[in-house]
């Protein structure tokens, strides 16, 4: 078969191309027609003998301008995409970044434009300048022009080229481009359409384009790297009859060198064993492809026999949802990329492993291993006198607005620990709760939660101040974080009037680095909320990763975890599923316990574990005597049976 005779080595392929096209240039019309028919029926022949591509990044091979020699994993996709372009159908293609997916689909379309009379193609992207703009090498038409300019002379037709328009004067085939909903499909019926980076198109426009193309194009191809499961891109994939593909980095010959995965903690399975046998034959020759290997034993042998080699594996048991492919290239990318970037742009996972920002697998594990009933419920009561909070005490029972899971040590939380408070503030009109979560940074566990839906913001500020004084800890007062938007400023003004000064300061990014600002509290916007939840989800997941326990967040609060499962993605916005009315009318999520817990997790990064031997605990120091005097005075003033605040 002719396709199998085409060399895959670049130098050999170039020589093969030169001989082939020298022959065809002087061959009979029938010989050319036979070759054209082969290209039309088997599009990989067109790629491997006539098309070119480029890779502008020097750290990825091949680099520069190269003959478009497709991989075996790509050839099957090229045939299938070309089939549906000819016969109609819906194709949803997810992808990792930089696997040549756009080039492949455009190559399939160009093959039809060259060799199929009166073919009609339509290109759509998320903005006009990405479709066609002179001088922009990222556009779809730049890629078409790039491949056209390098066709052999005998195969290059007469061309009519204007903005977002390409016409073959030999056979009247056309490829047009659009970027706006109002123009998509206005040019008449199409044989095929290709929507590049479809998930980047805003939800309403993406939905409208999807509806319009249903009546416009027989074949509709949607390509993208999806961040949000609720985007129309993913809804298209779930429809009956849609053909789904995923083009992952693990199909790239350079990136997949040394391919392996970890099925369990301290276990690896190597797919590309030849890669490692060349590096360390004495170690890897005894293993077979697909064999489960204990990594600790392998690591010890590598260090003994090949100490100069830097061969390492990540044997973490994979993702809680599913094991995933890894390679030396991938492991290096994980070191330099943000985890969310890795999940979306390399693994091809929508955020949170689905349409939710929190991993259901992690929440299930938390419910199974850590959730328990509060050890005590009650109230932290206080008086306001002369604009000062006095008489702070904990009493069991009452309205039970404070739930406590930790050790009260007979009076207060352990004072040789550090704590943080996370506050989510409501209007106090019964529609949602004001919540203050309490997190022990030494034990990495949520120990308390105060909540009420009828406490006004100013009153909530007084309650949080009293909670902070009562919780205390090695830092005297817990580090306070809160949502600063809107009524958060009313809350902030009141707590500062009362004298609360140990307050979280937001970070700002400068030149790629995060620096602390003088802005108090955390400010809610779509990007910040996404980052907040991603960090919190990661900290909960760390509870079940032995090497990540230093950043874990243990949450015993069943109600908080239940609320976390209510969050979903609606387009690029995070909302509560119970608040969705319809698209465009979705209410912004107001997170109650989840927001408060996530703010604790954020503040815990700035509140380290306590130095257990601090001065006021050392017998005989002036600080110890001062602390004892304060306690004695307080006990004289509060004779009822209570848990004292200090």
C-alpha positions as CSV (number, residue, x, y, z in Angstrom):
1,X,0.0,0.0,0.0
2,X,1.4,3.4,-1.0
3,X,0.8,5.0,2.4
4,X,3.0,2.4,4.2
5,X,5.8,3.1,1.7
6,X,6.1,6.8,2.7
7,X,9.2,7.2,5.0
8,X,8.6,8.7,8.5
9,X,12.2,9.8,9.0
10,X,12.3,13.6,8.1
11,X,15.4,13.3,5.9
12,X,14.2,10.2,4.1
13,X,10.7,11.8,3.8
14,X,12.1,14.9,2.1
15,X,14.1,12.8,-0.4
16,X,10.9,10.8,-1.0
17,X,8.9,13.9,-1.6
18,X,11.5,15.4,-4.0
19,X,11.5,12.2,-6.1
20,X,7.7,11.8,-6.1
21,X,6.9,15.4,-7.2
22,X,9.7,15.5,-9.8
23,X,8.1,12.4,-11.3
24,X,4.5,13.8,-11.0
25,X,5.5,17.2,-12.5
26,X,6.5,15.4,-15.8
27,X,4.0,12.6,-15.6
28,X,0.9,12.1,-17.6
29,X,-2.5,13.6,-16.7
30,X,-3.7,10.1,-15.8
31,X,-0.8,9.5,-13.4
32,X,-1.6,12.8,-11.6
33,X,-5.3,12.0,-11.5
34,X,-4.5,8.6,-9.9
35,X,-2.3,10.3,-7.3
36,X,-5.0,12.9,-6.6
37,X,-7.6,10.2,-6.1
38,X,-5.4,8.4,-3.6
39,X,-5.0,11.7,-1.7
40,X,-8.7,12.3,-1.7
41,X,-9.5,8.8,-0.4
42,X,-6.5,8.6,2.0
43,X,-5.9,12.1,3.3
44,X,-2.8,11.0,5.3
45,X,-1.0,10.7,2.0
46,X,-1.6,14.4,1.4
47,X,-0.1,15.3,4.8
48,X,2.9,13.1,4.4
49,X,3.8,14.0,0.9
50,X,2.7,17.6,0.3
51,X,1.9,19.5,3.5
52,X,4.2,21.3,5.9
53,X,3.8,22.6,9.5
54,X,5.8,24.6,11.9
55,X,6.7,24.5,15.6
56,X,7.9,27.9,16.9
57,X,8.9,26.7,20.4
58,X,12.6,25.5,20.5
59,X,12.0,23.4,23.6
60,X,9.5,21.1,21.7
61,X,10.6,18.8,18.9
62,X,10.4,19.0,16.0
63,X,11.3,22.7,16.1
64,X,10.9,25.1,13.1
65,X,9.4,24.3,9.7
66,X,9.0,20.6,9.1
67,X,7.3,18.3,6.6
68,X,3.9,17.4,8.1
69,X,4.7,13.7,8.9
70,X,1.7,12.6,11.0
71,X,2.0,10.1,13.8
72,X,0.2,6.8,13.7
73,X,-2.3,8.0,16.3
74,X,-3.1,11.0,14.1
75,X,-3.6,9.1,10.9
76,X,-6.8,7.4,12.1
77,X,-8.2,10.7,13.3
78,X,-7.4,12.3,9.9
79,X,-9.3,9.6,8.0
80,X,-12.3,9.8,10.3
81,X,-12.5,13.6,10.3
82,X,-12.3,13.6,6.5
83,X,-15.0,11.0,6.3
84,X,-17.4,13.1,8.4
85,X,-16.5,16.2,6.4
86,X,-17.8,14.4,3.4
87,X,-20.8,12.6,4.8
88,X,-21.9,14.9,7.7
89,X,-21.9,14.5,11.4
90,X,-21.0,16.2,14.7
91,X,-17.5,15.9,16.0
92,X,-16.3,17.2,19.4
93,X,-12.5,17.1,19.8
94,X,-10.9,17.8,23.2
95,X,-7.2,18.3,23.3
96,X,-4.1,19.0,25.3
97,X,-2.3,22.2,24.3
98,X,0.2,22.1,21.4
99,X,-0.6,18.7,19.9
100,X,-1.3,20.1,16.4
101,X,-5.0,19.6,16.5
102,X,-5.9,22.8,14.6
103,X,-3.3,22.1,11.9
104,X,-4.7,18.6,11.4
105,X,-8.3,19.8,11.0
106,X,-7.3,22.6,8.6
107,X,-5.2,20.1,6.7
108,X,-8.2,17.8,6.3
109,X,-10.2,20.8,5.1
110,X,-7.5,21.9,2.7
111,X,-7.3,18.4,1.3
112,X,-11.0,18.6,0.4
113,X,-10.5,22.2,-1.0
114,X,-7.8,20.9,-3.3
115,X,-9.3,17.7,-4.6
116,X,-13.1,17.8,-4.1
117,X,-15.1,20.1,-6.5
118,X,-17.4,22.7,-5.1
119,X,-16.6,21.9,-1.5
120,X,-17.8,24.6,1.0
121,X,-16.0,25.0,4.3
122,X,-16.5,27.5,7.1
123,X,-14.0,28.5,9.8
124,X,-15.1,30.0,13.1
125,X,-13.0,31.2,16.0
126,X,-13.5,33.1,19.3
127,X,-12.5,36.4,17.9
128,X,-12.1,37.9,14.4
129,X,-8.4,38.6,14.6
130,X,-7.8,34.9,15.3
131,X,-9.6,33.9,12.1
132,X,-7.7,36.1,9.6
133,X,-5.4,39.1,10.2
134,X,-2.5,40.1,8.1
135,X,0.8,39.6,9.9
136,X,-0.7,37.5,12.7
137,X,0.8,34.0,12.7
138,X,-1.8,32.7,15.1
139,X,-4.7,32.9,12.7
140,X,-6.4,30.1,11.0
141,X,-5.8,31.5,7.6
142,X,-2.1,32.0,8.3
143,X,-1.9,28.2,8.7
144,X,-3.9,27.6,5.5
145,X,-1.6,30.1,3.6
146,X,1.5,28.4,5.1
147,X,0.5,25.0,3.8
148,X,-0.7,26.4,0.4
149,X,2.6,28.3,-0.2
150,X,4.6,25.1,0.2
151,X,2.5,22.9,-2.1
152,X,4.3,21.3,-5.1
153,X,3.9,23.6,-8.2
154,X,2.0,21.0,-10.2
155,X,-0.7,20.7,-7.4
156,X,-1.1,24.4,-6.7
157,X,-4.4,25.7,-8.2
158,X,-5.4,29.2,-9.2
159,X,-6.3,31.0,-6.0
160,X,-8.6,33.9,-5.1
161,X,-7.6,35.1,-1.7
162,X,-9.3,38.0,0.2
163,X,-9.9,38.6,3.8
164,X,-11.5,35.5,5.4
165,X,-12.0,34.0,2.0
166,X,-10.1,31.3,0.0
167,X,-11.4,30.1,-3.4
168,X,-10.0,27.4,-5.6
169,X,-10.3,28.6,-9.2
170,X,-9.8,25.1,-10.6
171,X,-12.8,23.4,-8.9
172,X,-14.8,26.3,-7.3
173,X,-14.2,25.0,-3.7
174,X,-14.3,27.7,-1.0
175,X,-13.2,28.2,2.6
176,X,-14.7,31.2,4.4
177,X,-14.2,32.5,7.9
178,X,-16.4,34.2,10.5
179,X,-16.1,35.2,14.1
180,X,-19.5,36.7,15.1
181,X,-22.8,35.0,15.7
182,X,-24.7,37.4,13.4
183,X,-22.5,36.4,10.4
184,X,-22.1,32.7,11.0
185,X,-24.0,30.8,8.4
186,X,-25.1,33.9,6.4
187,X,-22.9,32.8,3.5
188,X,-25.3,30.0,2.6
189,X,-25.1,26.2,3.2
190,X,-21.8,24.6,4.0
191,X,-20.3,21.1,3.5
192,X,-18.4,21.4,6.8
193,X,-17.7,23.9,9.5
194,X,-14.8,24.1,12.0
195,X,-15.1,26.0,15.3
196,X,-11.6,26.4,16.7
197,X,-11.1,27.0,20.4
198,X,-14.9,26.8,20.8
199,X,-14.8,26.8,24.7
200,X,-13.2,30.3,24.6
201,X,-16.4,31.7,23.0
202,X,-18.7,33.3,25.6
203,X,-21.5,31.0,26.7
204,X,-24.4,32.9,25.0
205,X,-22.5,33.3,21.7
206,X,-21.4,29.7,21.7
207,X,-24.9,28.5,22.2
208,X,-26.1,30.7,19.4
209,X,-23.4,29.5,17.0
210,X,-24.2,25.9,17.8
211,X,-27.9,26.5,17.0
212,X,-27.1,28.4,13.8
213,X,-24.7,25.8,12.4
214,X,-27.2,23.1,12.9
215,X,-29.1,24.4,9.8
216,X,-26.0,25.6,8.0
217,X,-23.4,22.9,7.9
218,X,-23.7,19.1,7.3
219,X,-20.6,18.4,9.3
220,X,-19.9,20.4,12.4
221,X,-16.5,20.1,14.1
222,X,-15.9,21.7,17.5
223,X,-12.4,21.8,18.9
224,X,-11.1,23.1,22.2
225,X,-9.5,22.8,25.6
226,X,-12.4,22.9,28.0
227,X,-12.2,24.7,31.3
228,X,-15.9,24.5,32.3
229,X,-18.0,21.4,32.0
230,X,-21.2,23.4,31.7
231,X,-20.0,25.2,28.5
232,X,-21.9,24.3,25.3
233,X,-18.7,22.6,24.1
234,X,-19.2,19.8,26.6
235,X,-23.0,19.7,26.1
236,X,-22.4,19.0,22.4
237,X,-20.2,16.1,23.4
238,X,-22.9,14.6,25.5
239,X,-25.5,14.6,22.7
240,X,-26.6,11.3,21.1
241,X,-24.7,10.8,17.8
242,X,-21.8,13.1,18.6
243,X,-18.4,11.6,17.7
244,X,-15.9,12.4,20.5
245,X,-12.1,12.4,20.2
246,X,-9.4,13.5,22.6
247,X,-5.9,14.4,21.3
248,X,-3.7,14.2,24.3
249,X,0.0,15.1,24.8
250,X,0.7,11.4,25.4
251,X,0.2,10.8,21.6
252,X,3.1,13.3,20.9
253,X,6.3,11.3,20.1
254,X,8.6,13.9,21.8
255,X,6.4,14.5,24.9
256,X,5.5,10.9,25.4
257,X,9.1,9.6,25.7
258,X,9.4,7.5,28.9
259,X,5.6,7.3,29.2
260,X,4.3,5.7,32.5
261,X,1.6,6.0,35.1
262,X,1.1,5.3,38.8
263,X,-1.8,2.9,39.6
264,X,-1.2,3.1,43.4
265,X,1.1,4.8,46.0
266,X,4.7,3.7,45.4
267,X,3.8,1.8,42.3
268,X,4.5,2.6,38.6
269,X,3.8,0.9,35.3
270,X,6.1,1.9,32.4
271,X,4.7,2.0,28.9
272,X,7.8,3.2,27.1
273,X,10.3,0.8,28.6
274,X,12.8,1.2,25.6
275,X,13.4,4.8,26.6
276,X,14.7,3.8,30.1
277,X,16.5,0.7,28.9
278,X,18.7,2.9,26.7
279,X,19.5,5.1,29.8
280,X,20.0,2.4,32.4
281,X,20.0,-1.1,30.9
282,X,21.3,-2.9,34.0
283,X,18.2,-1.7,35.9
284,X,15.4,-1.8,33.3
285,X,16.3,-4.8,31.2
286,X,14.8,-7.1,33.8
287,X,11.4,-5.3,33.7
288,X,8.7,-5.8,31.0
289,X,6.4,-3.2,29.5
290,X,3.2,-3.0,31.6
291,X,4.8,-4.6,34.7
292,X,3.9,-3.1,38.0
293,X,7.1,-1.9,39.7
294,X,7.6,-0.9,43.4
295,X,9.2,2.6,43.0
296,X,11.1,2.7,46.3
297,X,13.0,-0.4,45.3
298,X,13.6,0.9,41.8
299,X,14.8,4.2,43.1
300,X,17.3,2.5,45.5
301,X,18.7,0.4,42.6
302,X,19.0,3.5,40.3
303,X,20.9,5.5,43.0
304,X,23.3,2.6,43.5
305,X,24.0,1.7,39.8
306,X,23.5,5.0,38.0
307,X,24.0,7.8,40.6
308,X,24.9,10.2,37.8
309,X,21.5,9.8,36.1
310,X,18.5,11.9,37.2
311,X,15.8,9.4,36.6
312,X,12.7,9.9,38.8
313,X,9.0,9.0,38.8
314,X,5.9,10.3,40.5
315,X,4.4,7.3,42.2
316,X,1.5,9.1,43.9
317,X,-1.3,6.8,42.8
318,X,-2.6,9.2,40.3
319,X,-5.7,11.4,40.5
320,X,-8.4,10.3,43.0
321,X,-10.8,10.1,40.0
322,X,-8.5,8.1,37.7
323,X,-4.8,7.3,37.1
324,X,-3.2,9.6,34.4
325,X,-0.3,9.3,32.0
326,X,3.1,10.8,33.0
327,X,6.5,11.2,31.3
328,X,9.7,13.0,32.1
329,X,8.4,15.9,29.9
330,X,5.1,16.0,31.8
331,X,6.7,15.8,35.2
332,X,8.9,18.8,34.3
333,X,5.8,20.7,33.1
334,X,4.1,20.0,36.5
335,X,7.0,21.7,38.3
336,X,6.8,24.9,36.3
337,X,3.0,25.2,35.7
338,X,0.1,26.0,38.0
339,X,-1.9,22.9,39.0
340,X,-5.0,24.2,37.3
341,X,-3.0,24.9,34.1
342,X,-1.9,21.3,34.2
343,X,-5.4,19.9,34.8
344,X,-7.0,21.9,32.0
345,X,-4.3,22.4,29.3
346,X,-2.4,19.1,29.7
347,X,-4.7,16.5,31.2
348,X,-7.8,18.0,29.4
349,X,-9.9,17.9,32.5
350,X,-12.6,20.5,33.0
351,X,-12.1,22.3,36.4
352,X,-12.9,20.1,39.4
353,X,-13.0,16.9,37.3
354,X,-16.6,17.8,36.1
355,X,-19.0,20.7,36.3
356,X,-18.1,21.3,39.9
357,X,-15.2,23.2,41.5
358,X,-14.9,20.6,44.2
359,X,-13.8,17.0,43.6
360,X,-16.7,14.7,44.5
361,X,-14.2,11.9,45.2
362,X,-12.4,14.1,47.8
363,X,-15.6,15.1,49.5
364,X,-16.7,11.5,49.6
365,X,-13.4,10.5,51.3
366,X,-13.8,13.4,53.8
367,X,-17.3,12.4,54.6
368,X,-16.1,8.8,55.2
369,X,-13.0,9.5,57.3
370,X,-13.3,12.8,59.1
371,X,-16.9,14.0,59.4
372,X,-18.3,13.8,62.9
373,X,-20.9,15.5,65.1
374,X,-19.8,18.6,67.1
375,X,-18.3,17.7,70.5
376,X,-20.2,20.7,72.0
377,X,-22.5,23.5,70.9
378,X,-23.2,26.8,72.6
379,X,-22.8,30.6,72.5
380,X,-19.9,33.0,73.0
381,X,-21.7,35.8,74.8
382,X,-20.4,39.3,75.6
383,X,-21.4,42.8,76.6
384,X,-20.8,46.1,74.8
385,X,-19.8,48.9,77.2
386,X,-18.3,52.2,76.2
387,X,-17.7,50.8,72.7
388,X,-15.7,48.0,74.1
389,X,-16.5,44.3,74.1
390,X,-16.4,42.9,77.7
391,X,-17.5,39.9,79.7
392,X,-16.6,37.4,76.9
393,X,-17.6,33.9,77.9
394,X,-18.7,30.6,76.4
395,X,-21.8,28.9,77.7
396,X,-23.0,25.5,76.6
397,X,-26.4,25.3,74.9
398,X,-28.3,28.5,74.3
399,X,-29.2,29.1,70.7
400,X,-26.3,26.8,69.7
401,X,-24.9,29.0,67.0
402,X,-21.4,27.9,67.7
403,X,-20.5,24.3,66.9
404,X,-17.2,23.0,68.2
405,X,-15.3,19.9,67.0
406,X,-12.0,20.5,68.8
407,X,-10.6,20.4,72.3
408,X,-11.7,23.2,74.6
409,X,-9.1,22.2,77.3
410,X,-11.8,22.8,80.0
411,X,-12.1,26.6,79.2
412,X,-10.8,27.7,75.8
413,X,-9.1,26.2,72.7
414,X,-5.5,25.2,73.3
415,X,-3.6,28.4,73.8
416,X,-0.3,26.9,72.5
417,X,-1.9,26.6,69.0
418,X,-2.4,29.2,66.3
419,X,-5.8,29.8,64.7
420,X,-7.4,31.6,61.8
421,X,-11.0,32.9,61.4
422,X,-12.8,33.0,58.1
423,X,-15.9,35.3,57.8
424,X,-18.6,35.3,55.2
425,X,-21.1,38.2,55.8
426,X,-24.7,38.4,54.9
427,X,-27.2,41.2,55.3
428,X,-28.8,39.5,58.2
429,X,-32.3,39.4,56.7
430,X,-32.8,35.6,56.8
431,X,-31.9,34.8,53.2
432,X,-28.4,33.6,53.9
433,X,-26.1,33.0,56.8
434,X,-23.3,35.0,58.2
435,X,-20.6,32.5,59.0
436,X,-17.4,32.5,61.0
437,X,-15.2,29.4,60.6
438,X,-12.4,28.6,63.0
439,X,-9.3,26.7,61.8
440,X,-6.5,25.3,63.9
441,X,-3.3,25.7,61.9
442,X,-1.3,23.4,64.2
443,X,-3.7,20.4,63.7
444,X,-4.8,21.5,60.2
445,X,-8.5,21.0,61.1
446,X,-11.6,23.1,61.2
447,X,-12.5,23.2,64.9
448,X,-15.5,25.6,65.0
449,X,-18.3,27.3,63.1
450,X,-20.6,30.1,64.2
451,X,-23.6,30.8,61.9
452,X,-26.8,32.8,61.9
453,X,-29.0,34.3,59.2
454,X,-30.5,37.2,61.3
455,X,-27.4,38.9,62.6
456,X,-26.7,42.3,61.0
457,X,-23.2,43.0,59.6
458,X,-22.3,45.4,62.5
459,X,-23.5,42.9,65.1
460,X,-21.7,40.1,63.3
461,X,-18.5,42.2,63.5
462,X,-18.9,42.4,67.3
463,X,-19.6,38.6,67.5
464,X,-16.4,37.8,65.4
465,X,-14.4,40.2,67.7
466,X,-15.6,38.3,70.7
467,X,-14.9,34.9,69.1
468,X,-11.4,36.1,68.3
469,X,-10.8,37.2,71.9
470,X,-12.2,33.9,73.2
471,X,-10.3,31.7,70.7
472,X,-7.0,33.5,71.4
473,X,-4.0,31.2,70.8
474,X,-0.3,31.7,70.6
475,X,-0.7,34.8,68.5
476,X,-3.1,36.3,71.1
477,X,-5.8,36.8,68.4
478,X,-6.5,34.6,65.4
479,X,-5.6,35.9,61.9
480,X,-9.0,37.1,60.5
481,X,-9.9,36.8,56.8
482,X,-13.3,37.9,55.4
483,X,-15.0,38.7,52.1
484,X,-14.4,42.4,51.7
485,X,-16.9,43.3,49.0
486,X,-19.9,45.4,49.7
487,X,-21.2,44.9,53.2
488,X,-17.7,43.5,54.0
489,X,-16.6,47.1,54.4
490,X,-19.3,47.7,57.0
491,X,-18.0,44.7,58.9
492,X,-14.4,45.8,58.5
493,X,-15.1,49.3,59.9
494,X,-16.8,47.9,63.0
495,X,-14.1,45.2,63.8
496,X,-11.4,47.9,63.5
497,X,-13.3,50.2,65.8
498,X,-13.3,47.5,68.4
499,X,-9.6,47.0,68.1
500,X,-9.2,43.9,65.9
501,X,-5.9,44.5,64.0
502,X,-4.6,41.1,63.1
503,X,-6.3,41.0,59.7
504,X,-5.4,39.2,56.5
505,X,-4.0,41.3,53.6
506,X,-4.6,40.4,50.0
507,X,-1.8,39.5,47.6
508,X,-1.2,41.3,44.4
509,X,0.9,40.0,41.5
510,X,3.9,41.9,40.3
511,X,6.2,40.6,37.6
512,X,4.9,37.1,38.1
513,X,5.5,37.3,41.9
514,X,2.8,37.5,44.6
515,X,3.4,40.3,47.1
516,X,1.3,41.3,50.1
517,X,-0.7,44.5,49.7
518,X,-2.2,46.8,52.3
519,X,-5.7,45.8,51.2
520,X,-7.5,44.1,54.1
521,X,-9.6,41.0,53.5
522,X,-10.3,39.0,50.4
523,X,-12.1,40.5,47.4
524,X,-14.5,38.4,45.5
525,X,-14.5,38.3,41.7
526,X,-14.8,35.4,39.2
527,X,-11.0,34.9,39.0
528,X,-10.4,35.2,42.7
529,X,-13.3,32.9,43.5
530,X,-12.0,30.3,41.1
531,X,-8.5,30.5,42.6
532,X,-9.9,30.4,46.2
533,X,-11.9,27.3,45.5
534,X,-9.1,25.6,43.6
535,X,-6.7,26.1,46.6
536,X,-9.3,24.9,49.1
537,X,-10.1,21.8,47.0
538,X,-6.4,21.1,46.8
539,X,-6.0,21.4,50.5
540,X,-8.9,19.0,51.1
541,X,-7.4,16.6,48.6
542,X,-4.0,16.8,50.5
543,X,-5.6,15.0,53.4
544,X,-5.4,11.8,51.4
545,X,-1.9,12.4,50.0
546,X,0.9,11.3,52.4
547,X,3.4,13.8,51.0
548,X,1.0,16.8,51.1
549,X,-0.2,16.7,54.6
550,X,1.5,20.0,55.5
551,X,-1.1,21.9,53.5
552,X,-4.1,19.7,54.3
553,X,-7.5,21.1,55.4
554,X,-9.5,18.5,57.5
555,X,-13.2,19.4,57.5
556,X,-15.4,17.5,60.0
557,X,-18.4,19.7,59.2
558,X,-21.0,17.7,57.2
559,X,-23.2,20.7,56.4
560,X,-20.2,22.6,54.9
561,X,-19.3,19.7,52.7
562,X,-22.9,19.3,51.6
563,X,-22.9,23.0,50.6
564,X,-19.7,22.5,48.6
565,X,-21.4,19.9,46.4
566,X,-24.0,22.5,45.4
567,X,-21.5,24.7,43.6
568,X,-21.3,24.2,39.8
569,X,-19.9,26.1,36.8
570,X,-22.3,28.1,34.7
571,X,-20.2,29.2,31.8
572,X,-17.2,30.9,33.5
573,X,-19.2,31.8,36.6
574,X,-19.4,29.7,39.8
575,X,-22.9,29.5,41.1
576,X,-25.0,27.5,43.5
577,X,-27.1,24.9,41.6
578,X,-30.1,25.9,43.8
579,X,-29.7,29.5,42.6
580,X,-29.8,28.9,38.8
581,X,-32.9,30.4,37.2
582,X,-31.9,30.3,33.6
583,X,-28.8,31.4,31.6
584,X,-28.3,35.1,32.0
585,X,-30.4,35.2,35.1
586,X,-28.2,33.0,37.3
587,X,-27.6,34.5,40.7
588,X,-24.1,34.9,42.0
589,X,-23.2,32.3,44.6
590,X,-23.1,33.5,48.2
591,X,-21.2,30.7,49.9
592,X,-21.9,30.7,53.6
593,X,-19.9,27.9,55.2
594,X,-17.9,27.1,52.0
595,X,-16.7,30.6,51.5
596,X,-15.8,30.9,55.2
597,X,-13.9,27.6,55.1
598,X,-12.0,28.6,51.9
599,X,-11.0,31.9,53.5
600,X,-9.6,30.1,56.5
601,X,-7.6,27.9,54.1
602,X,-6.3,31.0,52.4
603,X,-5.4,32.8,55.6
604,X,-3.7,29.6,57.0
605,X,-0.9,30.2,54.5
606,X,0.0,33.3,56.5
607,X,-0.5,31.9,59.9
608,X,2.1,29.3,60.7
609,X,2.0,26.7,63.5
610,X,2.6,28.1,66.9
611,X,6.0,28.0,68.5
612,X,4.9,25.7,71.4
613,X,7.3,27.1,74.0
614,X,6.3,30.7,74.0
615,X,7.0,33.0,76.9
616,X,3.7,33.1,78.6
617,X,3.8,29.3,79.0
618,X,7.2,29.3,80.7
619,X,6.9,29.2,84.4
620,X,8.5,32.1,86.3
621,X,8.7,34.5,83.4
622,X,7.2,38.0,83.7
623,X,4.8,37.0,80.8
624,X,3.6,33.9,82.8
625,X,2.8,36.0,85.9
626,X,1.0,38.6,83.8
627,X,-1.1,35.9,82.1
628,X,-2.0,34.3,85.5
629,X,-3.0,37.8,86.9
630,X,-5.3,38.4,83.9
631,X,-6.9,35.0,84.4
632,X,-7.5,35.6,88.2
633,X,-9.0,39.0,87.6
634,X,-11.3,37.6,84.9
635,X,-12.5,34.8,87.1
636,X,-13.4,37.2,89.9
637,X,-15.6,39.2,87.5
638,X,-17.4,36.1,86.1
639,X,-18.7,33.9,88.9
640,X,-21.2,31.9,86.9
641,X,-20.2,28.4,85.6
642,X,-18.8,29.1,82.2
643,X,-15.9,28.2,80.0
644,X,-13.7,31.3,80.4
645,X,-12.2,33.3,77.6
646,X,-8.7,33.7,79.2
